[in-house]
């Protein structure tokens, strides 16, 4: 049996959760970011790293990063939030924009990355990768590519939310370039791309976290062969 959920299957699960079960997408994002922050705190603690840098892209994956940042900040962690999106677009209407606005009102507005080469990721840095999620299809280009390449050249510890940015969720191959994570905190179910191609190399240790999606939507795919040890 095939292991892992495909991109299309995960989209359908999210759709059914919001339509059939009336679960707001903002709630799912909140749960995703909260559980990611829980893993980060449990695994690494708030004192091991002098610097936690959360790199957020556009869309829901970036929104998950904003939520994780809020919870880590509330726990007293030394967090910097950097965005690959220009400032007016960070706060556009939508779930990610809502969470960016909350951060800004807390006094931690995401900082736009102007020069990726100026980013400093050392052994004392924990990088939280929330640049691209499972919806990515085309080759990574532009600023996001430069940021990922900068991560790859560094000695930082990396935690990816849902999937390492740049990894094809179905094929397990980098779309031009991909983040090599130490830990991937994946949401609801492991992704097909973790088990094929070079996915295992990029994903590192996989932690599966519950984001509140009704069990009846997940069980058929779990029984199909999506078997992996993780937190729930």
Biotite code that builds the C-alpha atoms (Angstrom):
import biotite.structure as struc

atoms = struc.array([
    struc.Atom([0.000, 0.000, 0.000], chain_id="A", res_id=1, res_name="UNK", atom_name="CA", element="C"),
    struc.Atom([1.139, 3.533, -0.682], chain_id="A", res_id=2, res_name="UNK", atom_name="CA", element="C"),
    struc.Atom([2.237, 5.453, 2.369], chain_id="A", res_id=3, res_name="UNK", atom_name="CA", element="C"),
    struc.Atom([1.301, 9.057, 2.964], chain_id="A", res_id=4, res_name="UNK", atom_name="CA", element="C"),
    struc.Atom([-1.441, 11.340, 1.751], chain_id="A", res_id=5, res_name="UNK", atom_name="CA", element="C"),
    struc.Atom([-1.232, 13.029, -1.636], chain_id="A", res_id=6, res_name="UNK", atom_name="CA", element="C"),
    struc.Atom([-1.526, 16.757, -2.202], chain_id="A", res_id=7, res_name="UNK", atom_name="CA", element="C"),
    struc.Atom([-5.008, 16.342, -3.713], chain_id="A", res_id=8, res_name="UNK", atom_name="CA", element="C"),
    struc.Atom([-6.198, 14.123, -0.859], chain_id="A", res_id=9, res_name="UNK", atom_name="CA", element="C"),
    struc.Atom([-5.061, 16.658, 1.741], chain_id="A", res_id=10, res_name="UNK", atom_name="CA", element="C"),
    struc.Atom([-6.821, 19.490, -0.097], chain_id="A", res_id=11, res_name="UNK", atom_name="CA", element="C"),
    struc.Atom([-10.020, 17.434, -0.098], chain_id="A", res_id=12, res_name="UNK", atom_name="CA", element="C"),
    struc.Atom([-9.709, 16.670, 3.619], chain_id="A", res_id=13, res_name="UNK", atom_name="CA", element="C"),
    struc.Atom([-9.300, 20.375, 4.387], chain_id="A", res_id=14, res_name="UNK", atom_name="CA", element="C"),
    struc.Atom([-12.272, 21.215, 2.169], chain_id="A", res_id=15, res_name="UNK", atom_name="CA", element="C"),
    struc.Atom([-14.520, 18.667, 3.833], chain_id="A", res_id=16, res_name="UNK", atom_name="CA", element="C"),
    struc.Atom([-13.454, 19.786, 7.308], chain_id="A", res_id=17, res_name="UNK", atom_name="CA", element="C"),
    struc.Atom([-14.484, 23.364, 6.545], chain_id="A", res_id=18, res_name="UNK", atom_name="CA", element="C"),
    struc.Atom([-17.609, 22.622, 4.481], chain_id="A", res_id=19, res_name="UNK", atom_name="CA", element="C"),
    struc.Atom([-19.095, 19.495, 6.035], chain_id="A", res_id=20, res_name="UNK", atom_name="CA", element="C"),
    struc.Atom([-18.006, 20.058, 9.632], chain_id="A", res_id=21, res_name="UNK", atom_name="CA", element="C"),
    struc.Atom([-18.129, 23.874, 9.647], chain_id="A", res_id=22, res_name="UNK", atom_name="CA", element="C"),
    struc.Atom([-14.546, 24.114, 10.923], chain_id="A", res_id=23, res_name="UNK", atom_name="CA", element="C"),
    struc.Atom([-13.184, 27.601, 10.181], chain_id="A", res_id=24, res_name="UNK", atom_name="CA", element="C"),
    struc.Atom([-9.901, 27.522, 8.279], chain_id="A", res_id=25, res_name="UNK", atom_name="CA", element="C"),
    struc.Atom([-8.609, 30.060, 10.803], chain_id="A", res_id=26, res_name="UNK", atom_name="CA", element="C"),
    struc.Atom([-9.127, 27.448, 13.541], chain_id="A", res_id=27, res_name="UNK", atom_name="CA", element="C"),
    struc.Atom([-7.164, 24.838, 11.585], chain_id="A", res_id=28, res_name="UNK", atom_name="CA", element="C"),
    struc.Atom([-4.330, 27.346, 11.130], chain_id="A", res_id=29, res_name="UNK", atom_name="CA", element="C"),
    struc.Atom([-4.375, 28.163, 14.834], chain_id="A", res_id=30, res_name="UNK", atom_name="CA", element="C"),
    struc.Atom([-4.130, 24.484, 15.726], chain_id="A", res_id=31, res_name="UNK", atom_name="CA", element="C"),
    struc.Atom([-1.327, 23.927, 13.207], chain_id="A", res_id=32, res_name="UNK", atom_name="CA", element="C"),
    struc.Atom([0.819, 26.754, 14.524], chain_id="A", res_id=33, res_name="UNK", atom_name="CA", element="C"),
    struc.Atom([0.119, 25.880, 18.149], chain_id="A", res_id=34, res_name="UNK", atom_name="CA", element="C"),
    struc.Atom([1.107, 22.242, 17.701], chain_id="A", res_id=35, res_name="UNK", atom_name="CA", element="C"),
    struc.Atom([4.238, 23.254, 15.805], chain_id="A", res_id=36, res_name="UNK", atom_name="CA", element="C"),
    struc.Atom([5.215, 25.554, 18.679], chain_id="A", res_id=37, res_name="UNK", atom_name="CA", element="C"),
    struc.Atom([4.542, 22.715, 21.140], chain_id="A", res_id=38, res_name="UNK", atom_name="CA", element="C"),
    struc.Atom([6.993, 20.454, 19.296], chain_id="A", res_id=39, res_name="UNK", atom_name="CA", element="C"),
    struc.Atom([9.615, 23.201, 19.152], chain_id="A", res_id=40, res_name="UNK", atom_name="CA", element="C"),
    struc.Atom([9.321, 23.898, 22.873], chain_id="A", res_id=41, res_name="UNK", atom_name="CA", element="C"),
    struc.Atom([9.322, 20.217, 23.834], chain_id="A", res_id=42, res_name="UNK", atom_name="CA", element="C"),
    struc.Atom([12.241, 19.248, 21.617], chain_id="A", res_id=43, res_name="UNK", atom_name="CA", element="C"),
    struc.Atom([14.508, 22.240, 21.924], chain_id="A", res_id=44, res_name="UNK", atom_name="CA", element="C"),
    struc.Atom([13.383, 24.310, 24.887], chain_id="A", res_id=45, res_name="UNK", atom_name="CA", element="C"),
    struc.Atom([13.447, 28.082, 24.964], chain_id="A", res_id=46, res_name="UNK", atom_name="CA", element="C"),
    struc.Atom([16.990, 28.454, 26.260], chain_id="A", res_id=47, res_name="UNK", atom_name="CA", element="C"),
    struc.Atom([19.050, 26.185, 23.987], chain_id="A", res_id=48, res_name="UNK", atom_name="CA", element="C"),
    struc.Atom([18.986, 28.604, 21.067], chain_id="A", res_id=49, res_name="UNK", atom_name="CA", element="C"),
    struc.Atom([20.065, 32.215, 21.250], chain_id="A", res_id=50, res_name="UNK", atom_name="CA", element="C"),
    struc.Atom([17.886, 32.998, 18.255], chain_id="A", res_id=51, res_name="UNK", atom_name="CA", element="C"),
    struc.Atom([14.728, 31.492, 16.753], chain_id="A", res_id=52, res_name="UNK", atom_name="CA", element="C"),
    struc.Atom([14.069, 32.758, 13.242], chain_id="A", res_id=53, res_name="UNK", atom_name="CA", element="C"),
    struc.Atom([10.684, 31.982, 11.719], chain_id="A", res_id=54, res_name="UNK", atom_name="CA", element="C"),
    struc.Atom([10.694, 32.378, 7.938], chain_id="A", res_id=55, res_name="UNK", atom_name="CA", element="C"),
    struc.Atom([7.212, 32.899, 6.537], chain_id="A", res_id=56, res_name="UNK", atom_name="CA", element="C"),
    struc.Atom([6.073, 32.816, 2.941], chain_id="A", res_id=57, res_name="UNK", atom_name="CA", element="C"),
    struc.Atom([2.753, 33.698, 1.405], chain_id="A", res_id=58, res_name="UNK", atom_name="CA", element="C"),
    struc.Atom([-0.350, 31.643, 1.994], chain_id="A", res_id=59, res_name="UNK", atom_name="CA", element="C"),
    struc.Atom([-1.356, 29.246, 4.715], chain_id="A", res_id=60, res_name="UNK", atom_name="CA", element="C"),
    struc.Atom([2.105, 27.882, 5.474], chain_id="A", res_id=61, res_name="UNK", atom_name="CA", element="C"),
    struc.Atom([3.283, 31.382, 6.296], chain_id="A", res_id=62, res_name="UNK", atom_name="CA", element="C"),
    struc.Atom([0.182, 31.814, 8.430], chain_id="A", res_id=63, res_name="UNK", atom_name="CA", element="C"),
    struc.Atom([1.063, 28.656, 10.366], chain_id="A", res_id=64, res_name="UNK", atom_name="CA", element="C"),
    struc.Atom([4.447, 30.252, 10.996], chain_id="A", res_id=65, res_name="UNK", atom_name="CA", element="C"),
    struc.Atom([2.864, 33.450, 12.298], chain_id="A", res_id=66, res_name="UNK", atom_name="CA", element="C"),
    struc.Atom([0.760, 31.439, 14.759], chain_id="A", res_id=67, res_name="UNK", atom_name="CA", element="C"),
    struc.Atom([3.780, 29.435, 15.927], chain_id="A", res_id=68, res_name="UNK", atom_name="CA", element="C"),
    struc.Atom([5.677, 32.687, 16.427], chain_id="A", res_id=69, res_name="UNK", atom_name="CA", element="C"),
    struc.Atom([2.920, 34.099, 18.619], chain_id="A", res_id=70, res_name="UNK", atom_name="CA", element="C"),
    struc.Atom([2.862, 31.092, 20.908], chain_id="A", res_id=71, res_name="UNK", atom_name="CA", element="C"),
    struc.Atom([6.650, 30.962, 21.169], chain_id="A", res_id=72, res_name="UNK", atom_name="CA", element="C"),
    struc.Atom([6.776, 34.677, 21.957], chain_id="A", res_id=73, res_name="UNK", atom_name="CA", element="C"),
    struc.Atom([4.126, 34.215, 24.627], chain_id="A", res_id=74, res_name="UNK", atom_name="CA", element="C"),
    struc.Atom([6.341, 31.501, 26.127], chain_id="A", res_id=75, res_name="UNK", atom_name="CA", element="C"),
    struc.Atom([9.240, 33.937, 26.319], chain_id="A", res_id=76, res_name="UNK", atom_name="CA", element="C"),
    struc.Atom([11.294, 32.526, 23.439], chain_id="A", res_id=77, res_name="UNK", atom_name="CA", element="C"),
    struc.Atom([13.741, 34.785, 21.526], chain_id="A", res_id=78, res_name="UNK", atom_name="CA", element="C"),
    struc.Atom([11.844, 34.924, 18.226], chain_id="A", res_id=79, res_name="UNK", atom_name="CA", element="C"),
    struc.Atom([12.355, 36.938, 15.044], chain_id="A", res_id=80, res_name="UNK", atom_name="CA", element="C"),
    struc.Atom([9.711, 36.720, 12.320], chain_id="A", res_id=81, res_name="UNK", atom_name="CA", element="C"),
    struc.Atom([10.899, 37.307, 8.766], chain_id="A", res_id=82, res_name="UNK", atom_name="CA", element="C"),
    struc.Atom([8.649, 37.454, 5.722], chain_id="A", res_id=83, res_name="UNK", atom_name="CA", element="C"),
    struc.Atom([9.326, 36.685, 2.073], chain_id="A", res_id=84, res_name="UNK", atom_name="CA", element="C"),
    struc.Atom([6.289, 38.816, 1.219], chain_id="A", res_id=85, res_name="UNK", atom_name="CA", element="C"),
    struc.Atom([6.289, 42.591, 0.812], chain_id="A", res_id=86, res_name="UNK", atom_name="CA", element="C"),
    struc.Atom([4.743, 44.474, 3.720], chain_id="A", res_id=87, res_name="UNK", atom_name="CA", element="C"),
    struc.Atom([1.420, 45.538, 2.174], chain_id="A", res_id=88, res_name="UNK", atom_name="CA", element="C"),
    struc.Atom([0.726, 41.942, 1.149], chain_id="A", res_id=89, res_name="UNK", atom_name="CA", element="C"),
    struc.Atom([1.601, 40.482, 4.550], chain_id="A", res_id=90, res_name="UNK", atom_name="CA", element="C"),
    struc.Atom([-1.579, 41.980, 5.988], chain_id="A", res_id=91, res_name="UNK", atom_name="CA", element="C"),
    struc.Atom([-3.929, 41.212, 3.103], chain_id="A", res_id=92, res_name="UNK", atom_name="CA", element="C"),
    struc.Atom([-7.345, 39.834, 4.110], chain_id="A", res_id=93, res_name="UNK", atom_name="CA", element="C"),
    struc.Atom([-7.270, 36.141, 4.877], chain_id="A", res_id=94, res_name="UNK", atom_name="CA", element="C"),
    struc.Atom([-6.137, 33.780, 7.608], chain_id="A", res_id=95, res_name="UNK", atom_name="CA", element="C"),
    struc.Atom([-2.411, 34.477, 7.204], chain_id="A", res_id=96, res_name="UNK", atom_name="CA", element="C"),
    struc.Atom([-3.017, 38.229, 7.138], chain_id="A", res_id=97, res_name="UNK", atom_name="CA", element="C"),
    struc.Atom([-5.109, 38.011, 10.284], chain_id="A", res_id=98, res_name="UNK", atom_name="CA", element="C"),
    struc.Atom([-2.313, 36.272, 12.163], chain_id="A", res_id=99, res_name="UNK", atom_name="CA", element="C"),
    struc.Atom([0.284, 38.712, 10.842], chain_id="A", res_id=100, res_name="UNK", atom_name="CA", element="C"),
    struc.Atom([-1.891, 41.539, 12.149], chain_id="A", res_id=101, res_name="UNK", atom_name="CA", element="C"),
    struc.Atom([-2.092, 39.917, 15.581], chain_id="A", res_id=102, res_name="UNK", atom_name="CA", element="C"),
    struc.Atom([1.704, 39.719, 15.694], chain_id="A", res_id=103, res_name="UNK", atom_name="CA", element="C"),
    struc.Atom([2.003, 43.356, 14.652], chain_id="A", res_id=104, res_name="UNK", atom_name="CA", element="C"),
    struc.Atom([-0.360, 44.447, 17.418], chain_id="A", res_id=105, res_name="UNK", atom_name="CA", element="C"),
    struc.Atom([1.755, 42.468, 19.871], chain_id="A", res_id=106, res_name="UNK", atom_name="CA", element="C"),
    struc.Atom([4.713, 44.600, 18.795], chain_id="A", res_id=107, res_name="UNK", atom_name="CA", element="C"),
    struc.Atom([6.348, 41.898, 16.646], chain_id="A", res_id=108, res_name="UNK", atom_name="CA", element="C"),
    struc.Atom([5.441, 42.858, 13.098], chain_id="A", res_id=109, res_name="UNK", atom_name="CA", element="C"),
    struc.Atom([7.057, 40.511, 10.548], chain_id="A", res_id=110, res_name="UNK", atom_name="CA", element="C"),
    struc.Atom([10.158, 42.040, 8.964], chain_id="A", res_id=111, res_name="UNK", atom_name="CA", element="C"),
    struc.Atom([10.410, 41.855, 5.185], chain_id="A", res_id=112, res_name="UNK", atom_name="CA", element="C"),
    struc.Atom([13.535, 40.143, 3.864], chain_id="A", res_id=113, res_name="UNK", atom_name="CA", element="C"),
    struc.Atom([15.299, 42.569, 1.540], chain_id="A", res_id=114, res_name="UNK", atom_name="CA", element="C"),
    struc.Atom([18.700, 40.923, 1.237], chain_id="A", res_id=115, res_name="UNK", atom_name="CA", element="C"),
    struc.Atom([18.872, 37.138, 1.779], chain_id="A", res_id=116, res_name="UNK", atom_name="CA", element="C"),
    struc.Atom([22.678, 37.230, 1.815], chain_id="A", res_id=117, res_name="UNK", atom_name="CA", element="C"),
    struc.Atom([22.544, 39.340, 4.958], chain_id="A", res_id=118, res_name="UNK", atom_name="CA", element="C"),
    struc.Atom([20.701, 36.623, 6.886], chain_id="A", res_id=119, res_name="UNK", atom_name="CA", element="C"),
    struc.Atom([22.795, 35.050, 9.634], chain_id="A", res_id=120, res_name="UNK", atom_name="CA", element="C"),
    struc.Atom([21.935, 31.460, 10.566], chain_id="A", res_id=121, res_name="UNK", atom_name="CA", element="C"),
    struc.Atom([24.553, 30.002, 12.909], chain_id="A", res_id=122, res_name="UNK", atom_name="CA", element="C"),
    struc.Atom([24.756, 26.910, 15.104], chain_id="A", res_id=123, res_name="UNK", atom_name="CA", element="C"),
    struc.Atom([22.957, 28.957, 17.730], chain_id="A", res_id=124, res_name="UNK", atom_name="CA", element="C"),
    struc.Atom([20.006, 29.602, 15.425], chain_id="A", res_id=125, res_name="UNK", atom_name="CA", element="C"),
    struc.Atom([16.837, 27.561, 15.194], chain_id="A", res_id=126, res_name="UNK", atom_name="CA", element="C"),
    struc.Atom([15.213, 28.194, 11.821], chain_id="A", res_id=127, res_name="UNK", atom_name="CA", element="C"),
    struc.Atom([11.494, 27.490, 11.533], chain_id="A", res_id=128, res_name="UNK", atom_name="CA", element="C"),
    struc.Atom([10.668, 26.988, 7.867], chain_id="A", res_id=129, res_name="UNK", atom_name="CA", element="C"),
    struc.Atom([7.154, 28.158, 6.967], chain_id="A", res_id=130, res_name="UNK", atom_name="CA", element="C"),
    struc.Atom([7.884, 29.372, 3.426], chain_id="A", res_id=131, res_name="UNK", atom_name="CA", element="C"),
    struc.Atom([6.019, 26.886, 1.218], chain_id="A", res_id=132, res_name="UNK", atom_name="CA", element="C"),
    struc.Atom([3.444, 24.239, 2.042], chain_id="A", res_id=133, res_name="UNK", atom_name="CA", element="C"),
    struc.Atom([2.171, 21.224, 0.146], chain_id="A", res_id=134, res_name="UNK", atom_name="CA", element="C"),
    struc.Atom([0.511, 23.313, -2.565], chain_id="A", res_id=135, res_name="UNK", atom_name="CA", element="C"),
    struc.Atom([3.785, 24.240, -4.260], chain_id="A", res_id=136, res_name="UNK", atom_name="CA", element="C"),
    struc.Atom([4.014, 22.887, -7.816], chain_id="A", res_id=137, res_name="UNK", atom_name="CA", element="C"),
    struc.Atom([6.421, 24.966, -9.908], chain_id="A", res_id=138, res_name="UNK", atom_name="CA", element="C"),
    struc.Atom([10.140, 25.478, -9.516], chain_id="A", res_id=139, res_name="UNK", atom_name="CA", element="C"),
    struc.Atom([11.193, 27.697, -6.621], chain_id="A", res_id=140, res_name="UNK", atom_name="CA", element="C"),
    struc.Atom([12.516, 31.001, -7.908], chain_id="A", res_id=141, res_name="UNK", atom_name="CA", element="C"),
    struc.Atom([13.341, 34.523, -6.817], chain_id="A", res_id=142, res_name="UNK", atom_name="CA", element="C"),
    struc.Atom([13.616, 35.608, -3.205], chain_id="A", res_id=143, res_name="UNK", atom_name="CA", element="C"),
    struc.Atom([12.298, 32.335, -1.788], chain_id="A", res_id=144, res_name="UNK", atom_name="CA", element="C"),
    struc.Atom([14.957, 30.384, -3.657], chain_id="A", res_id=145, res_name="UNK", atom_name="CA", element="C"),
    struc.Atom([17.673, 32.677, -2.320], chain_id="A", res_id=146, res_name="UNK", atom_name="CA", element="C"),
    struc.Atom([16.380, 32.281, 1.239], chain_id="A", res_id=147, res_name="UNK", atom_name="CA", element="C"),
    struc.Atom([16.262, 28.483, 0.970], chain_id="A", res_id=148, res_name="UNK", atom_name="CA", element="C"),
    struc.Atom([19.770, 28.411, -0.479], chain_id="A", res_id=149, res_name="UNK", atom_name="CA", element="C"),
    struc.Atom([20.914, 30.566, 2.441], chain_id="A", res_id=150, res_name="UNK", atom_name="CA", element="C"),
    struc.Atom([19.392, 28.100, 4.906], chain_id="A", res_id=151, res_name="UNK", atom_name="CA", element="C"),
    struc.Atom([21.113, 25.214, 3.125], chain_id="A", res_id=152, res_name="UNK", atom_name="CA", element="C"),
    struc.Atom([24.502, 26.922, 3.395], chain_id="A", res_id=153, res_name="UNK", atom_name="CA", element="C"),
    struc.Atom([24.088, 27.481, 7.128], chain_id="A", res_id=154, res_name="UNK", atom_name="CA", element="C"),
    struc.Atom([24.744, 25.316, 10.192], chain_id="A", res_id=155, res_name="UNK", atom_name="CA", element="C"),
    struc.Atom([21.386, 26.148, 11.776], chain_id="A", res_id=156, res_name="UNK", atom_name="CA", element="C"),
    struc.Atom([18.960, 23.572, 13.129], chain_id="A", res_id=157, res_name="UNK", atom_name="CA", element="C"),
    struc.Atom([15.836, 23.553, 10.954], chain_id="A", res_id=158, res_name="UNK", atom_name="CA", element="C"),
    struc.Atom([12.227, 22.694, 11.768], chain_id="A", res_id=159, res_name="UNK", atom_name="CA", element="C"),
    struc.Atom([9.836, 22.694, 8.809], chain_id="A", res_id=160, res_name="UNK", atom_name="CA", element="C"),
    struc.Atom([6.095, 23.135, 9.259], chain_id="A", res_id=161, res_name="UNK", atom_name="CA", element="C"),
    struc.Atom([4.050, 20.557, 7.307], chain_id="A", res_id=162, res_name="UNK", atom_name="CA", element="C"),
    struc.Atom([6.685, 19.920, 4.620], chain_id="A", res_id=163, res_name="UNK", atom_name="CA", element="C"),
    struc.Atom([10.209, 21.152, 3.878], chain_id="A", res_id=164, res_name="UNK", atom_name="CA", element="C"),
    struc.Atom([9.805, 24.171, 1.625], chain_id="A", res_id=165, res_name="UNK", atom_name="CA", element="C"),
    struc.Atom([10.497, 23.319, -1.999], chain_id="A", res_id=166, res_name="UNK", atom_name="CA", element="C"),
    struc.Atom([9.856, 19.583, -1.667], chain_id="A", res_id=167, res_name="UNK", atom_name="CA", element="C"),
    struc.Atom([7.212, 18.173, -4.006], chain_id="A", res_id=168, res_name="UNK", atom_name="CA", element="C"),
    struc.Atom([4.494, 16.772, -1.725], chain_id="A", res_id=169, res_name="UNK", atom_name="CA", element="C"),
    struc.Atom([3.738, 13.856, -4.043], chain_id="A", res_id=170, res_name="UNK", atom_name="CA", element="C"),
    struc.Atom([7.071, 12.984, -5.663], chain_id="A", res_id=171, res_name="UNK", atom_name="CA", element="C"),
    struc.Atom([9.561, 13.666, -2.884], chain_id="A", res_id=172, res_name="UNK", atom_name="CA", element="C"),
    struc.Atom([11.916, 15.641, -5.124], chain_id="A", res_id=173, res_name="UNK", atom_name="CA", element="C"),
    struc.Atom([13.081, 19.259, -4.758], chain_id="A", res_id=174, res_name="UNK", atom_name="CA", element="C"),
    struc.Atom([11.389, 21.743, -7.058], chain_id="A", res_id=175, res_name="UNK", atom_name="CA", element="C"),
    struc.Atom([14.696, 23.290, -8.004], chain_id="A", res_id=176, res_name="UNK", atom_name="CA", element="C"),
    struc.Atom([15.767, 23.636, -4.388], chain_id="A", res_id=177, res_name="UNK", atom_name="CA", element="C"),
    struc.Atom([14.376, 22.474, -1.044], chain_id="A", res_id=178, res_name="UNK", atom_name="CA", element="C"),
    struc.Atom([15.020, 22.879, 2.654], chain_id="A", res_id=179, res_name="UNK", atom_name="CA", element="C"),
    struc.Atom([16.771, 20.003, 4.412], chain_id="A", res_id=180, res_name="UNK", atom_name="CA", element="C"),
    struc.Atom([14.985, 19.827, 7.755], chain_id="A", res_id=181, res_name="UNK", atom_name="CA", element="C"),
    struc.Atom([16.147, 18.236, 10.980], chain_id="A", res_id=182, res_name="UNK", atom_name="CA", element="C"),
    struc.Atom([12.501, 17.838, 12.008], chain_id="A", res_id=183, res_name="UNK", atom_name="CA", element="C"),
    struc.Atom([9.320, 18.173, 9.967], chain_id="A", res_id=184, res_name="UNK", atom_name="CA", element="C"),
    struc.Atom([6.155, 18.883, 11.949], chain_id="A", res_id=185, res_name="UNK", atom_name="CA", element="C"),
    struc.Atom([3.566, 17.641, 9.498], chain_id="A", res_id=186, res_name="UNK", atom_name="CA", element="C"),
    struc.Atom([-0.128, 18.362, 9.884], chain_id="A", res_id=187, res_name="UNK", atom_name="CA", element="C"),
    struc.Atom([-2.821, 15.710, 10.321], chain_id="A", res_id=188, res_name="UNK", atom_name="CA", element="C"),
    struc.Atom([-1.204, 13.027, 8.124], chain_id="A", res_id=189, res_name="UNK", atom_name="CA", element="C"),
    struc.Atom([2.263, 12.303, 6.697], chain_id="A", res_id=190, res_name="UNK", atom_name="CA", element="C"),
    struc.Atom([2.679, 13.321, 3.079], chain_id="A", res_id=191, res_name="UNK", atom_name="CA", element="C"),
    struc.Atom([3.375, 10.934, 0.200], chain_id="A", res_id=192, res_name="UNK", atom_name="CA", element="C"),
    struc.Atom([6.543, 12.808, -0.700], chain_id="A", res_id=193, res_name="UNK", atom_name="CA", element="C"),
    struc.Atom([8.192, 11.773, 2.571], chain_id="A", res_id=194, res_name="UNK", atom_name="CA", element="C"),
    struc.Atom([8.322, 8.142, 1.412], chain_id="A", res_id=195, res_name="UNK", atom_name="CA", element="C"),
    struc.Atom([9.349, 8.421, -2.234], chain_id="A", res_id=196, res_name="UNK", atom_name="CA", element="C"),
    struc.Atom([12.222, 10.007, -4.126], chain_id="A", res_id=197, res_name="UNK", atom_name="CA", element="C"),
    struc.Atom([14.603, 11.826, -1.788], chain_id="A", res_id=198, res_name="UNK", atom_name="CA", element="C"),
    struc.Atom([11.822, 12.891, 0.563], chain_id="A", res_id=199, res_name="UNK", atom_name="CA", element="C"),
    struc.Atom([13.206, 11.136, 3.622], chain_id="A", res_id=200, res_name="UNK", atom_name="CA", element="C"),
    struc.Atom([16.500, 13.009, 3.263], chain_id="A", res_id=201, res_name="UNK", atom_name="CA", element="C"),
    struc.Atom([14.795, 16.396, 3.198], chain_id="A", res_id=202, res_name="UNK", atom_name="CA", element="C"),
    struc.Atom([12.132, 15.699, 5.852], chain_id="A", res_id=203, res_name="UNK", atom_name="CA", element="C"),
    struc.Atom([14.440, 14.465, 8.617], chain_id="A", res_id=204, res_name="UNK", atom_name="CA", element="C"),
    struc.Atom([12.539, 13.177, 11.623], chain_id="A", res_id=205, res_name="UNK", atom_name="CA", element="C"),
    struc.Atom([8.796, 13.412, 11.057], chain_id="A", res_id=206, res_name="UNK", atom_name="CA", element="C"),
    struc.Atom([6.367, 14.435, 13.779], chain_id="A", res_id=207, res_name="UNK", atom_name="CA", element="C"),
    struc.Atom([2.685, 14.091, 12.887], chain_id="A", res_id=208, res_name="UNK", atom_name="CA", element="C"),
    struc.Atom([0.428, 16.443, 14.862], chain_id="A", res_id=209, res_name="UNK", atom_name="CA", element="C"),
    struc.Atom([-3.325, 16.611, 15.313], chain_id="A", res_id=210, res_name="UNK", atom_name="CA", element="C"),
    struc.Atom([-4.862, 19.898, 14.159], chain_id="A", res_id=211, res_name="UNK", atom_name="CA", element="C"),
    struc.Atom([-8.450, 18.998, 15.022], chain_id="A", res_id=212, res_name="UNK", atom_name="CA", element="C"),
    struc.Atom([-9.659, 17.523, 11.726], chain_id="A", res_id=213, res_name="UNK", atom_name="CA", element="C"),
    struc.Atom([-12.470, 15.044, 12.497], chain_id="A", res_id=214, res_name="UNK", atom_name="CA", element="C"),
    struc.Atom([-11.223, 11.495, 12.837], chain_id="A", res_id=215, res_name="UNK", atom_name="CA", element="C"),
    struc.Atom([-13.770, 10.169, 10.337], chain_id="A", res_id=216, res_name="UNK", atom_name="CA", element="C"),
    struc.Atom([-12.007, 12.116, 7.571], chain_id="A", res_id=217, res_name="UNK", atom_name="CA", element="C"),
    struc.Atom([-8.563, 10.782, 8.460], chain_id="A", res_id=218, res_name="UNK", atom_name="CA", element="C"),
    struc.Atom([-9.138, 7.144, 9.343], chain_id="A", res_id=219, res_name="UNK", atom_name="CA", element="C"),
    struc.Atom([-9.700, 5.824, 5.793], chain_id="A", res_id=220, res_name="UNK", atom_name="CA", element="C"),
    struc.Atom([-6.313, 7.188, 4.736], chain_id="A", res_id=221, res_name="UNK", atom_name="CA", element="C"),
    struc.Atom([-4.616, 5.973, 7.905], chain_id="A", res_id=222, res_name="UNK", atom_name="CA", element="C"),
    struc.Atom([-5.917, 2.460, 7.294], chain_id="A", res_id=223, res_name="UNK", atom_name="CA", element="C"),
    struc.Atom([-4.722, 2.555, 3.692], chain_id="A", res_id=224, res_name="UNK", atom_name="CA", element="C"),
    struc.Atom([-1.144, 2.442, 4.898], chain_id="A", res_id=225, res_name="UNK", atom_name="CA", element="C"),
    struc.Atom([-0.217, 5.878, 6.244], chain_id="A", res_id=226, res_name="UNK", atom_name="CA", element="C"),
    struc.Atom([1.732, 4.424, 9.139], chain_id="A", res_id=227, res_name="UNK", atom_name="CA", element="C"),
    struc.Atom([4.308, 6.500, 10.952], chain_id="A", res_id=228, res_name="UNK", atom_name="CA", element="C"),
    struc.Atom([5.152, 7.152, 14.559], chain_id="A", res_id=229, res_name="UNK", atom_name="CA", element="C"),
    struc.Atom([4.298, 10.654, 15.713], chain_id="A", res_id=230, res_name="UNK", atom_name="CA", element="C"),
    struc.Atom([2.492, 12.729, 18.260], chain_id="A", res_id=231, res_name="UNK", atom_name="CA", element="C"),
    struc.Atom([-1.264, 13.050, 18.036], chain_id="A", res_id=232, res_name="UNK", atom_name="CA", element="C"),
])
